[in-house]
Amino acid sequence: MSLSSVLSLEKIGSVGVLWLDRAEKYNALSSEVWEAIPDALDQFVADEAIKAVVLAGRGKHFCVGIDLIDSGLGHGDDAAPSEAVANLRQLEGTGRFQAAISSLAECALPVIAVIHGHCLGAGIDLISACDIRISSACANFSVRETRIGLVADVGTLQRLPKIISAGHMAELTYTGKDIGATRAEKIGLVNDVYDSFDAAYQAALSMASEIAANSTLAVRGSKFILRQSEDLTTEQSLLLNGMFTLMTSLKSNDLKESMAAFVARRPAKYTGS
């Protein structure tokens, strides 16, 4: 099904696939693309049959970054009554872009990114907001903003340091250099590398299906605790974790089903309740 002319959604069993569908522009992020992403994710979350999401790009490249012409960002506002108002409007636009990327991190469902070809600039913002990253051998990655005179401001500088080490983060950010899939896997930017896009995509679908086979309550709850724990001390996270488990997992039909299945030596059939 189509959400817009630049994104398309696909359902494969319990997995929702969100396609960046602007192949002729190498999936550069125009304002239409990033404004559509939160709505696409909301559709998947609202569909009780969908348990995990895969993010992928049509065509030759995953995403070459922001579309500097059609993004709606960085343009002057001649209608603004003052430079101050123009700057505030620009900041609001950046905030909407940031929120669109953040919707991937905030999505209640796990999101797996499949990267092939170029993943540059805003492409790094996208994959940094995903839970898991899988790459084809042809992929290359770059925090490209530095090389074009910009400071990355849509999530890379906030999320990527939680994925890779400080030294690698500084190197990629300050140099703006390209790295290949082998280096990306070595530094922990991606989980696994496959020979081709098709192989990487199938691996992502397989992993998403494996996730979908588990209790939805448990998976969503685990993502919630992982996200909340980023800003909590260990003690605070443990308290939240204990309270959350007490109110949800321990009271769920899924836990009862898991125990019954174990006793009967059969696969569990979770209902997400």
Summary of the structure (lengths in Angstrom):
residues: 273
radius of gyration: 19.9
end to end distance: 27.9
largest distance: 72.2
contacts: 886
relative contact order: 0.11
helix: 50%
strand: 16%
